[in-house]
Amino acid sequence: MQPPTADVPSQRVLLRLYARFTLAFVLFTVLLGALEHLGVSRMAIGLTFLLATLGVYATIGLAARTVDATAYYVAGRRVPALFNGMALAADWLSAASFIGLAGTLYLQGFGGLAFVLGWSGGFVLVAVLLAPYLRRYGGLTIPDFLAERYGGTVPRLLAVVAVLLCSFVYVVAQIVGVGLITSRLTGLAFEVGVFLGLGGILVCSFLGGMRAITWTQVAQYIVLMLAFAVPVAWLSYKQTGSPLALLTYGEQLQRVLQREQALLDDPAERHVQRVWANQAHVLAERLRDPAAALQRERDQLEGHLQALRQLGADANEIAATERALLRLPRDAVAAEALWRQQWAHAQARAQPLAGVAPQAKPFAGDPHGTAAQREAFETSRRNFLALVFCLMVGTASLPHLLVRFYTVPTVAAARWSVVWGVGFIALLYVTAPALAVFVKHEVLSQLVGMPVDRLPAWVTAWSRVDPALLSVRDVNRDGVLQWGEITLGADIIVLAASEIAGLPYVVAALVAAGGLAAALSTADGLLLAITSALSHDVYYKTLVPQAATARRVTLSKVLLLVVALLATYLAAQRPADILPLVAAAFSLAASAFFVPLVAGIFWTRANGPGAVAAMLTGVGVTLGYMVVNQPWVRSWLGVHIEPGLWWGIDPMAAGVFGVPASAAALVVVSLVTPAPTAARRAWVRRLRTPAAGGL
């Protein structure tokens, strides 16, 4: 497949080109399926999928290399709306959407729909409030627009800091997804898989910038949609006899609800809950005095080890006790952190359905129950609405998405890009709830009740990748797996769906290739947004205005490599699951950019000091709330502060406080400081006025 060059072919030629790619990819998958049937190893099939898809992306990236600034930063502003919409969808359908969305719906049921509603609604805000005006402005970056609108260097540099903050957190989440996928496909450790995936990210974006990323993302969208659609249709056919998942989804949902009700009344499940409750009680006692409890644990193990040695016990038993001693936390602080995490896990598993939300129950608690149940219901509903708000406003504020509207030739094409993008994204969003239900039905009907010593091989394989993703503990020691004894992380549901359902391994490899495409496509866009802000806004616009074009592009490539390596190193530490990282990035983007961007377009009185105050206040409030209340942020920064939630709002939705604070700061500061000049107000009015023959 030959990618488009600097002279973009017609839309008809592009359609033929990518249609051939789609056919070739389908035939390639079928061929690998046939080879699996003939006995080719799973490892070989996984590696072939990984290397083949990366090879295609690398070919496009190499062929689209450029040193032209406009081509590197905004693809020459020549991308047709249809293909920009497809690239926008690939940019948007990140590891969080592909890997995490169905898993969140699996674990949270109705609550997971906040992500679908928020992300989808955000594109309405983009189409109405931002996309056409940003294209009419025609800059290269979002800090470009803010500097032009508000004047001065300070708004530009603050915008650069905000771009770095939200985009870096987001790209770390994507690289975590890359690590999960590559480690599963290759069998290597997660940390090694992360750095293997780094190569895939760099070949897509290093040489060609936005031009290479755009045409690579079109191919990646095709791969990820085929990878998502095939297991959903196959699961639907296996369970109902029809591949039309959207038509059979309701039927399977009813069966899942019936099975959930049966689990609530199952004596074995209640026994498991009691065992978990007892473990939670033991851990709570340890947390009363972690230092003393740790010392008791160490004394008991050392005494046991000494007794085993004196009695000449079996070497394996002695080795096991030595390993248990080595696994003890190094000090009281580490012990408290570990035991608190284990206590929270045990507390959740002690709840009905092991703390997993019933699939169709809207919110926790009961609006007509006891005072505690009513409070739980209100808190759950507040968090749902707060998360929808943050995701909507965050979607309309992400720099790597907004810059996509600089790549099309006209304002009208910017609007149509949003329309096409929403349509392509909807293809995945409408099937994610169905996939969550089909996978839960498989787990409930096939895995639960199985003898623990006969569990399928995929359980062991995924446990090796990361026990936090999948773990099994026969806590009641009856030799049979209960629902409360298996822990499935949100990030595994899609990637392991085909294996859970017993489908051919080639389908699992296809899904992994799709997840890799989703993570790579978003990571590429994020890295380019970061490096563009540094090379264009800091180096060229602020420090060295006379810098040559080739030098700017070269610097951007070097920075891309440095930022990618740093993000990969942090991702290898597994700071948090994918979805919390993504939600944090959305809240930060919303609190930094939404108010200054929208006010900059629709309110001529907004001025530079107001925009600066808005960005500082919004990010400060949001980041402060996260630092205080988000466990992974506190752990990452080494901060020990007593959490304090406001109205019970989860820190994932911290932007619900940051955005209003940003708006208040902009309005107050703008009104008490001098108004923008008449020329700048006229510039804003022209921005809102369609050109001749325009929209």
VMD Tcl script that draws the C-alpha trace (Angstrom):
set ca {
  {0.00 0.00 0.00}
  {1.46 3.35 -1.06}
  {0.38 6.26 1.16}
  {-0.59 9.66 -0.17}
  {2.29 12.01 -0.87}
  {2.49 15.76 -0.59}
  {0.09 16.11 -3.50}
  {-2.98 14.58 -1.92}
  {-4.86 12.33 -4.37}
  {-8.53 12.79 -5.00}
  {-11.03 11.34 -2.56}
  {-11.96 8.64 -5.08}
  {-8.33 7.53 -5.37}
  {-7.97 7.51 -1.58}
  {-11.12 5.43 -1.21}
  {-9.78 2.84 -3.66}
  {-6.42 2.84 -1.90}
  {-7.84 2.17 1.56}
  {-10.43 -0.29 0.22}
  {-7.55 -2.38 -1.09}
  {-5.83 -2.11 2.27}
  {-9.01 -3.31 4.03}
  {-9.35 -6.29 1.68}
  {-5.67 -7.17 2.11}
  {-5.97 -7.00 5.91}
  {-9.05 -9.25 5.93}
  {-7.31 -11.80 3.68}
  {-4.21 -11.62 5.89}
  {-6.35 -12.40 8.97}
  {-8.07 -15.30 7.22}
  {-4.68 -16.69 6.17}
  {-3.41 -16.57 9.74}
  {-6.59 -18.33 10.86}
  {-5.92 -21.10 8.38}
  {-2.32 -21.39 9.59}
  {-3.56 -21.67 13.19}
  {-5.87 -24.49 12.09}
  {-2.84 -26.22 10.53}
  {-0.97 -26.05 13.82}
  {1.11 -22.86 13.71}
  {1.89 -21.74 17.26}
  {0.05 -18.91 18.97}
  {3.30 -17.11 19.60}
  {4.06 -17.08 15.87}
  {0.58 -15.77 15.02}
  {0.79 -13.02 17.64}
  {4.22 -11.90 16.52}
  {3.14 -11.95 12.87}
  {0.17 -9.71 13.63}
  {2.35 -7.34 15.64}
  {5.15 -7.10 13.08}
  {2.87 -6.94 10.03}
  {0.73 -4.08 11.34}
  {3.74 -2.17 12.61}
  {5.36 -2.74 9.22}
  {2.41 -1.14 7.42}
  {2.41 1.86 9.76}
  {6.18 2.24 9.38}
  {5.88 2.15 5.57}
  {3.32 4.96 5.63}
  {5.38 6.96 8.10}
  {8.54 6.65 6.03}
  {6.84 7.45 2.73}
  {5.19 10.56 4.22}
  {8.38 12.02 5.69}
  {8.76 15.77 5.35}
  {10.76 18.78 6.52}
  {8.11 21.31 5.46}
  {6.66 23.00 8.57}
  {3.07 23.21 7.31}
  {3.10 19.56 6.20}
  {4.76 18.45 9.45}
  {2.49 20.36 11.84}
  {-0.90 20.39 9.98}
  {-0.53 17.96 7.03}
  {-0.39 20.82 4.53}
  {-4.06 21.73 5.27}
  {-5.10 19.44 2.41}
  {-6.79 16.46 4.11}
  {-10.32 15.76 2.76}
  {-13.09 15.96 5.37}
  {-13.99 12.25 5.09}
  {-10.45 11.10 5.79}
  {-9.87 13.77 8.41}
  {-12.98 12.42 10.14}
  {-11.54 8.92 10.00}
  {-8.19 10.14 11.33}
  {-10.06 12.13 14.00}
  {-11.90 8.95 15.02}
  {-8.64 7.00 15.25}
  {-7.07 9.85 17.21}
  {-10.05 9.78 19.53}
  {-10.55 6.01 19.87}
  {-7.63 5.63 22.20}
  {-6.64 2.71 24.39}
  {-9.21 4.01 26.88}
  {-12.03 3.71 24.34}
  {-10.91 0.49 22.71}
  {-9.59 -1.32 25.78}
  {-11.18 0.44 28.74}
  {-14.72 1.39 27.70}
  {-16.24 -2.08 27.43}
  {-14.36 -3.10 30.58}
  {-15.81 -0.14 32.46}
  {-19.30 -1.05 31.25}
  {-18.63 -4.63 32.41}
  {-17.64 -3.51 35.92}
  {-19.86 -0.46 36.37}
  {-22.90 -1.34 34.25}
  {-25.04 1.74 33.69}
  {-22.42 3.94 35.33}
  {-20.01 3.26 32.48}
  {-22.38 5.01 30.09}
  {-21.09 8.31 31.50}
  {-18.05 7.82 29.27}
  {-20.19 7.17 26.18}
  {-22.42 10.18 26.83}
  {-19.58 12.51 27.79}
  {-17.28 11.65 24.94}
  {-20.07 11.73 22.35}
  {-21.56 14.97 23.66}
  {-18.16 16.61 23.58}
  {-18.11 16.46 19.79}
  {-21.31 18.49 19.67}
  {-19.48 21.23 21.59}
  {-16.54 20.93 19.19}
  {-18.73 21.27 16.10}
  {-20.76 24.20 17.43}
  {-18.26 26.19 19.48}
  {-14.74 25.55 18.21}
  {-13.99 23.63 15.01}
  {-15.06 26.19 12.36}
  {-13.53 29.15 14.19}
  {-10.19 27.45 14.76}
  {-10.01 26.54 11.08}
  {-10.93 30.09 10.07}
  {-8.06 31.30 12.25}
  {-5.69 28.81 10.57}
  {-2.77 28.59 12.98}
  {-0.55 25.61 13.75}
  {-1.20 24.97 17.47}
  {-3.72 25.82 20.18}
  {-1.21 28.08 22.02}
  {-0.92 29.90 18.66}
  {-4.61 30.79 18.79}
  {-4.54 31.87 22.43}
  {-1.47 34.05 21.87}
  {-3.08 35.70 18.83}
  {-6.41 36.22 20.59}
  {-5.14 37.51 23.93}
  {-1.75 38.96 22.96}
  {1.58 38.61 24.66}
  {3.90 35.74 25.50}
  {2.39 34.73 28.85}
  {-0.88 33.21 27.47}
  {1.17 31.25 24.92}
  {3.61 29.85 27.48}
  {0.87 28.99 29.99}
  {-1.00 27.21 27.21}
  {2.18 25.26 26.41}
  {2.46 24.16 30.04}
  {-1.18 23.06 30.01}
  {-0.65 21.15 26.74}
  {2.33 19.38 28.27}
  {0.43 18.52 31.44}
  {-2.77 17.07 29.99}
  {-1.19 15.50 26.89}
  {1.63 13.85 28.81}
  {-0.75 12.18 31.28}
  {-2.85 11.02 28.32}
  {0.11 9.63 26.37}
  {1.31 7.67 29.41}
  {-2.12 5.99 29.48}
  {-1.76 5.05 25.79}
  {1.69 3.57 26.31}
  {0.37 1.50 29.24}
  {-2.13 0.07 26.73}
  {0.65 -0.57 24.22}
  {2.61 -2.42 26.89}
  {-0.34 -4.64 27.80}
  {-0.93 -5.60 24.18}
  {2.64 -6.19 23.09}
  {3.44 -8.20 26.21}
  {0.42 -10.44 25.58}
  {1.23 -10.88 21.88}
  {4.92 -11.60 22.42}
  {4.91 -13.25 25.85}
  {7.51 -10.79 27.10}
  {7.32 -8.86 30.37}
  {5.10 -5.79 30.49}
  {8.07 -3.46 30.87}
  {9.73 -4.93 27.78}
  {6.45 -4.73 25.87}
  {6.20 -1.03 26.68}
  {9.56 -0.31 25.05}
  {8.76 -2.51 22.05}
  {5.60 -0.50 21.55}
  {7.67 2.68 21.65}
  {9.17 1.69 18.32}
  {5.70 1.51 16.79}
  {4.88 4.98 18.05}
  {8.05 6.51 16.68}
  {7.87 5.01 13.18}
  {4.40 6.49 12.72}
  {5.25 10.04 13.68}
  {8.98 10.68 13.84}
  {9.73 11.52 10.20}
  {6.45 12.78 8.79}
  {4.68 14.55 11.65}
  {1.00 15.26 11.09}
  {1.11 14.19 7.44}
  {2.40 10.72 8.32}
  {0.15 10.49 11.37}
  {-2.98 11.37 9.36}
  {-2.57 8.67 6.74}
  {-1.40 6.14 9.30}
  {-4.44 6.87 11.46}
  {-6.81 6.14 8.58}
  {-5.26 2.67 8.27}
  {-5.32 2.27 12.06}
  {-9.01 3.12 12.21}
  {-9.76 0.35 9.71}
  {-7.75 -2.14 11.77}
  {-9.25 -1.20 15.13}
  {-12.86 -1.26 13.88}
  {-12.45 -4.69 12.28}
  {-10.78 -5.88 15.48}
  {-13.68 -4.63 17.62}
  {-16.52 -5.73 15.33}
  {-15.37 -9.32 14.69}
  {-15.44 -10.63 18.29}
  {-18.72 -8.83 19.04}
  {-20.40 -10.43 16.00}
  {-18.81 -13.81 16.76}
  {-19.89 -13.74 20.41}
  {-23.40 -12.77 19.37}
  {-23.54 -15.64 16.89}
  {-22.17 -18.12 19.44}
  {-24.65 -17.12 22.15}
  {-27.79 -16.36 20.12}
  {-27.28 -17.74 16.62}
  {-27.25 -14.27 15.05}
  {-24.19 -12.11 14.34}
  {-26.27 -8.92 14.61}
  {-25.09 -7.92 18.07}
  {-27.23 -4.80 18.38}
  {-30.39 -6.85 17.84}
  {-29.46 -9.64 20.27}
  {-27.94 -7.45 22.98}
  {-31.24 -6.98 24.87}
  {-31.88 -10.72 25.01}
  {-28.47 -11.43 26.53}
  {-28.83 -8.54 28.95}
  {-31.92 -10.18 30.42}
  {-30.03 -13.44 30.86}
  {-27.18 -11.64 32.61}
  {-29.65 -9.95 34.97}
  {-31.22 -13.32 35.82}
  {-27.80 -14.84 36.50}
  {-26.81 -11.88 38.70}
  {-29.96 -12.36 40.76}
  {-29.13 -16.04 41.18}
  {-25.66 -15.15 42.44}
  {-27.15 -12.85 45.08}
  {-28.98 -15.87 46.56}
  {-26.16 -18.42 46.12}
  {-24.89 -19.82 49.49}
  {-21.39 -20.41 48.07}
  {-21.15 -16.77 46.96}
  {-22.28 -15.60 50.40}
  {-19.61 -17.78 51.99}
  {-16.99 -16.13 49.77}
  {-18.28 -12.70 50.85}
  {-17.85 -13.66 54.50}
  {-14.28 -14.81 53.89}
  {-13.44 -11.50 52.19}
  {-15.13 -9.59 55.02}
  {-12.96 -11.46 57.54}
  {-9.82 -10.58 55.55}
  {-10.91 -6.95 55.50}
  {-11.33 -7.07 59.30}
  {-7.82 -8.53 59.76}
  {-6.32 -5.85 57.54}
  {-8.24 -3.12 59.36}
  {-6.71 -4.36 62.65}
  {-3.23 -4.18 61.11}
  {-3.88 -0.62 59.97}
  {-4.55 0.46 63.55}
  {-0.78 0.24 64.19}
  {1.09 -0.65 60.97}
  {4.57 -0.56 62.57}
  {3.66 -3.01 65.33}
  {1.72 -5.26 62.94}
  {4.65 -5.35 60.50}
  {7.04 -6.29 63.28}
  {4.71 -9.11 64.44}
  {4.51 -10.41 60.86}
  {8.30 -10.36 60.55}
  {8.85 -12.03 63.94}
  {6.34 -14.80 63.11}
  {7.92 -15.55 59.74}
  {11.47 -15.47 61.12}
  {10.45 -17.78 63.98}
  {8.71 -20.15 61.56}
  {11.75 -20.15 59.27}
  {14.10 -20.92 62.15}
  {11.88 -23.80 63.29}
  {11.76 -25.26 59.76}
  {15.54 -25.20 59.50}
  {16.00 -26.81 62.92}
  {13.55 -29.58 62.01}
  {15.19 -30.17 58.61}
  {11.97 -29.40 56.75}
  {11.52 -29.75 53.01}
  {13.64 -27.27 50.99}
  {10.61 -26.04 49.06}
  {8.79 -25.16 52.27}
  {11.84 -23.30 53.58}
  {12.19 -21.44 50.27}
  {8.50 -20.48 50.32}
  {8.87 -19.03 53.82}
  {11.99 -17.10 52.76}
  {10.10 -15.63 49.80}
  {7.22 -14.62 52.10}
  {9.74 -12.87 54.36}
  {11.25 -11.03 51.42}
  {7.82 -9.92 50.21}
  {7.08 -8.13 53.48}
  {6.95 -4.32 53.12}
  {10.27 -2.64 53.85}
  {8.88 -0.24 56.46}
  {5.68 0.90 58.19}
  {4.85 3.47 55.51}
  {5.06 0.88 52.74}
  {3.11 -1.60 54.87}
  {0.31 0.90 55.46}
  {0.05 1.69 51.75}
  {-0.05 -2.00 50.80}
  {-2.50 -3.02 53.49}
  {-4.79 -0.11 52.77}
  {-4.91 -1.18 49.13}
  {-5.58 -4.80 50.13}
  {-8.22 -3.67 52.62}
  {-10.07 -1.68 49.93}
  {-9.96 -4.72 47.62}
  {-11.24 -7.06 50.33}
  {-13.98 -4.60 51.29}
  {-15.16 -4.44 47.68}
  {-15.09 -8.23 47.25}
  {-17.13 -8.61 50.45}
  {-20.03 -6.75 48.83}
  {-22.85 -8.47 46.87}
  {-21.63 -9.45 43.37}
  {-18.09 -8.82 44.65}
  {-18.60 -5.08 44.36}
  {-19.34 -5.21 40.62}
  {-22.33 -3.03 39.78}
  {-25.44 -4.86 38.51}
  {-25.43 -4.49 34.74}
  {-28.68 -2.54 34.42}
  {-28.92 -0.70 37.74}
  {-28.67 3.06 37.12}
  {-27.02 4.20 40.35}
  {-25.82 2.81 43.66}
  {-28.08 2.88 46.70}
  {-31.84 3.31 46.65}
  {-33.72 6.64 46.33}
  {-36.53 5.20 48.47}
  {-34.42 3.26 50.99}
  {-32.70 4.13 54.25}
  {-30.87 7.39 54.81}
  {-27.55 5.73 53.92}
  {-29.02 4.22 50.74}
  {-30.50 7.56 49.70}
  {-27.17 9.29 50.27}
  {-25.37 6.61 48.25}
  {-27.88 7.11 45.43}
  {-27.42 10.89 45.37}
  {-23.63 10.60 45.50}
  {-23.63 8.08 42.66}
  {-25.87 10.28 40.54}
  {-23.77 13.37 41.23}
  {-20.63 11.52 40.18}
  {-22.30 10.29 37.00}
  {-23.35 13.80 35.97}
  {-20.01 15.32 37.01}
  {-18.11 12.78 34.92}
  {-20.34 13.40 31.89}
  {-19.68 17.13 32.23}
  {-15.90 16.70 32.53}
  {-15.69 14.35 29.57}
  {-17.85 16.60 27.38}
  {-15.89 19.74 28.14}
  {-12.59 17.85 28.10}
  {-13.33 16.46 24.65}
  {-13.83 20.00 23.40}
  {-10.49 21.05 24.91}
  {-7.96 18.38 23.97}
  {-5.19 20.05 21.96}
  {-4.33 17.00 19.86}
  {-7.95 16.79 18.66}
  {-8.50 20.51 18.11}
  {-5.38 20.82 15.96}
  {-6.98 18.33 13.55}
  {-9.24 21.12 12.32}
  {-6.17 22.99 11.06}
  {-5.48 20.14 8.60}
  {-8.54 20.56 6.33}
  {-8.71 22.99 3.40}
  {-11.85 24.95 4.39}
  {-14.09 25.91 7.30}
  {-16.90 23.80 5.87}
  {-14.54 20.82 5.75}
  {-13.83 21.37 9.47}
  {-17.53 21.01 10.25}
  {-17.85 17.94 8.04}
  {-14.80 16.43 9.71}
  {-16.69 16.47 13.00}
  {-19.76 14.89 11.36}
  {-17.71 12.10 9.78}
  {-15.68 11.65 12.95}
  {-18.75 11.25 15.15}
  {-20.18 8.71 12.71}
  {-17.01 6.63 12.70}
  {-16.70 6.81 16.49}
  {-20.35 5.80 16.94}
  {-19.66 2.51 15.17}
  {-17.56 1.47 18.16}
  {-19.56 3.17 20.88}
  {-22.85 1.48 20.02}
  {-21.22 -1.96 20.16}
  {-19.18 -1.51 23.37}
  {-22.19 -2.07 25.71}
  {-23.07 -5.22 23.77}
  {-19.54 -6.56 24.07}
  {-19.56 -5.95 27.84}
  {-22.80 -7.93 28.21}
  {-21.66 -10.80 25.95}
  {-18.39 -11.17 27.87}
  {-20.15 -11.07 31.24}
  {-22.56 -13.76 30.00}
  {-19.57 -15.93 29.03}
  {-17.93 -15.50 32.44}
  {-21.15 -16.20 34.33}
  {-22.16 -19.21 32.27}
  {-18.78 -20.81 31.47}
  {-16.15 -19.74 33.99}
  {-18.12 -19.42 37.23}
  {-18.70 -22.89 38.65}
  {-15.66 -24.44 36.92}
  {-13.20 -26.51 39.02}
  {-10.25 -24.32 39.96}
  {-7.73 -26.94 38.81}
  {-9.28 -27.03 35.30}
  {-9.30 -23.35 34.46}
  {-8.44 -22.51 30.83}
  {-4.89 -21.62 29.84}
  {-5.72 -17.96 29.14}
  {-6.33 -17.38 32.87}
  {-2.74 -18.31 33.68}
  {-1.40 -16.40 30.67}
  {-3.08 -13.12 31.59}
  {-2.20 -13.55 35.27}
  {1.45 -13.56 34.22}
  {1.03 -10.30 32.29}
  {-0.31 -8.52 35.38}
  {-2.10 -10.04 38.42}
  {-4.02 -6.78 38.79}
  {-5.67 -7.51 35.43}
  {-6.72 -11.03 36.32}
  {-6.35 -13.09 39.47}
  {-8.10 -16.13 40.87}
  {-8.16 -17.10 44.57}
  {-10.12 -20.02 45.91}
  {-10.74 -18.20 49.18}
  {-13.36 -20.64 50.50}
  {-11.23 -23.65 49.46}
  {-14.09 -25.61 47.88}
  {-12.20 -26.24 44.63}
  {-14.87 -24.46 42.58}
  {-14.57 -20.96 41.14}
  {-17.20 -18.53 42.42}
  {-17.90 -15.07 41.02}
  {-16.34 -13.46 44.10}
  {-13.09 -15.38 43.61}
  {-12.13 -14.04 40.20}
  {-10.89 -10.47 39.74}
  {-11.03 -9.04 36.23}
  {-9.61 -5.58 35.58}
  {-11.34 -3.25 33.15}
  {-8.34 -3.25 30.82}
  {-8.57 -7.00 30.14}
  {-12.21 -7.37 29.09}
  {-11.78 -6.47 25.41}
  {-8.30 -7.93 24.98}
  {-9.30 -11.28 26.48}
  {-12.89 -11.37 25.14}
  {-12.16 -13.88 22.38}
  {-10.20 -16.15 24.72}
  {-12.91 -15.96 27.37}
  {-15.41 -17.06 24.71}
  {-13.15 -19.85 23.42}
  {-12.78 -18.32 19.95}
  {-9.74 -19.09 17.75}
  {-6.54 -17.43 18.87}
  {-6.31 -15.50 15.62}
  {-9.31 -13.47 16.81}
  {-7.47 -12.66 20.04}
  {-4.45 -11.55 17.99}
  {-6.74 -9.45 15.78}
  {-8.22 -7.75 18.85}
  {-4.75 -7.08 20.21}
  {-3.72 -5.58 16.86}
  {-6.80 -3.34 17.03}
  {-5.97 -2.25 20.55}
  {-2.43 -1.53 19.44}
  {-3.74 0.57 16.54}
  {-5.98 2.54 18.91}
  {-3.17 3.22 21.38}
  {-0.62 4.09 18.68}
  {-2.94 6.44 16.81}
  {-3.70 8.50 19.90}
  {-0.14 8.39 21.23}
  {1.15 9.74 17.91}
  {-1.25 12.69 17.97}
  {-0.46 13.47 21.60}
  {3.29 13.36 21.10}
  {3.01 15.66 18.10}
  {0.89 18.11 20.15}
  {3.54 18.14 22.88}
  {6.53 18.54 20.58}
  {4.76 21.12 18.39}
  {4.11 23.23 21.47}
  {7.76 23.03 22.48}
  {9.38 23.50 19.06}
  {6.90 25.95 17.51}
  {5.52 27.93 20.45}
  {8.52 27.97 22.78}
  {11.52 27.71 20.47}
  {10.30 29.49 17.32}
  {7.64 31.91 18.55}
  {9.31 32.84 21.84}
  {13.06 32.18 21.82}
  {14.37 32.15 18.23}
  {11.87 33.82 15.84}
  {14.38 33.75 12.98}
  {14.88 29.94 13.17}
  {14.85 28.18 9.79}
  {11.96 25.84 8.97}
  {14.16 22.75 8.64}
  {15.75 23.47 12.04}
  {12.33 23.79 13.71}
  {11.12 20.50 12.24}
  {14.36 18.74 13.22}
  {14.06 20.04 16.77}
  {10.47 18.79 16.90}
  {11.64 15.30 15.91}
  {14.34 15.27 18.58}
  {11.88 16.46 21.22}
  {9.39 13.81 20.10}
  {11.99 11.12 20.76}
  {12.86 12.53 24.20}
  {9.23 12.94 25.31}
  {8.33 9.47 24.01}
  {11.18 7.89 25.99}
  {10.20 9.73 29.17}
  {6.52 8.79 28.81}
  {7.50 5.17 28.13}
  {9.67 5.06 31.24}
  {6.79 6.33 33.39}
  {4.30 3.97 31.74}
  {6.60 1.05 32.61}
  {6.01 1.92 36.29}
  {2.24 1.33 35.84}
  {1.17 4.47 37.77}
  {-2.57 3.65 37.38}
  {-5.12 1.93 35.16}
  {-5.76 3.41 31.73}
  {-9.17 4.95 32.36}
  {-8.29 6.98 35.51}
  {-5.26 8.39 33.70}
  {-7.40 9.39 30.72}
  {-10.09 10.93 32.91}
  {-7.40 12.99 34.67}
  {-6.16 14.26 31.30}
  {-9.69 15.29 30.30}
  {-10.27 17.20 33.52}
  {-6.96 19.02 33.16}
  {-7.62 19.93 29.51}
  {-11.14 21.14 30.30}
  {-10.03 23.35 33.19}
  {-7.13 24.82 31.21}
  {-8.54 25.44 27.74}
  {-12.33 25.37 27.46}
  {-13.12 28.74 29.01}
  {-10.27 30.73 27.35}
  {-11.05 29.19 23.94}
  {-14.82 29.69 24.00}
  {-14.64 33.13 25.63}
  {-11.96 34.09 23.15}
  {-14.36 33.40 20.29}
  {-17.69 34.63 21.68}
  {-16.86 37.36 24.24}
  {-14.91 40.32 22.93}
  {-14.42 41.74 26.47}
  {-12.26 38.76 27.51}
  {-8.64 39.91 27.77}
  {-5.14 38.55 28.33}
  {-5.04 38.86 32.15}
  {-8.42 37.14 32.32}
  {-7.21 34.24 30.15}
  {-4.07 33.87 32.26}
  {-6.12 33.87 35.47}
  {-8.54 31.34 33.96}
  {-5.81 28.87 33.04}
  {-3.96 29.20 36.34}
  {-7.10 28.96 38.47}
  {-8.69 26.10 36.51}
  {-5.60 23.92 36.46}
  {-4.72 24.81 40.06}
  {-8.12 23.79 41.43}
  {-8.29 20.60 39.35}
  {-4.74 19.50 40.06}
  {-5.07 20.31 43.75}
  {-8.24 18.24 44.06}
  {-6.54 15.31 42.32}
  {-3.41 15.50 44.47}
  {-5.45 15.46 47.65}
  {-7.97 12.79 46.68}
  {-6.55 10.55 43.93}
  {-4.56 7.66 45.50}
  {-2.33 7.03 42.45}
  {-1.47 10.75 42.21}
  {-0.56 10.90 45.91}
  {1.53 7.75 45.55}
  {3.21 9.03 42.39}
  {4.11 12.39 43.98}
  {4.88 10.94 47.41}
  {2.28 13.19 49.05}
  {0.67 12.15 52.35}
  {-2.51 14.19 52.78}
  {-5.82 13.16 54.29}
  {-8.37 12.91 51.43}
  {-11.35 15.26 51.50}
  {-13.98 14.89 48.79}
  {-16.32 17.79 47.98}
  {-19.94 16.58 47.84}
  {-18.57 13.07 47.34}
  {-17.26 13.84 43.82}
  {-14.65 11.35 42.64}
  {-11.28 12.93 41.70}
  {-11.71 11.54 38.16}
  {-14.26 14.34 37.70}
  {-12.12 17.06 39.28}
  {-12.75 19.27 36.27}
  {-16.29 19.88 37.50}
  {-14.69 22.26 40.00}
  {-11.86 23.51 37.80}
  {-14.00 24.68 34.86}
  {-16.37 26.92 36.89}
  {-13.38 28.30 38.79}
  {-11.69 29.05 35.45}
  {-14.83 30.82 34.16}
  {-15.20 32.90 37.31}
  {-11.55 33.94 37.18}
  {-11.77 34.96 33.52}
  {-14.91 37.03 33.99}
  {-13.77 38.80 37.17}
  {-10.24 39.57 36.03}
  {-11.35 40.64 32.54}
  {-13.86 43.08 34.00}
  {-11.47 44.67 36.49}
  {-8.60 45.08 34.01}
  {-8.45 47.17 30.82}
  {-10.56 45.98 27.90}
  {-8.89 44.60 24.74}
  {-8.02 47.14 22.05}
  {-10.53 47.98 19.34}
  {-8.35 46.17 16.78}
  {-8.39 42.97 18.82}
  {-12.16 43.15 19.28}
  {-12.55 43.63 15.54}
  {-10.35 40.56 14.99}
  {-12.69 38.49 17.19}
  {-15.77 39.71 15.32}
  {-14.16 38.83 11.98}
  {-13.39 35.37 13.33}
  {-17.11 34.80 13.91}
  {-18.15 36.19 10.52}
  {-18.33 33.66 7.66}
  {-16.23 34.58 4.66}
  {-17.84 35.14 1.29}
  {-19.31 31.86 0.10}
  {-18.29 30.44 3.49}
  {-20.27 28.07 5.65}
}
mol new
graphics top color blue
foreach p $ca { graphics top sphere $p radius 0.5 }
foreach p [lrange $ca 0 end-1] q [lrange $ca 1 end] { graphics top cylinder $p $q radius 0.2 }
display resetview
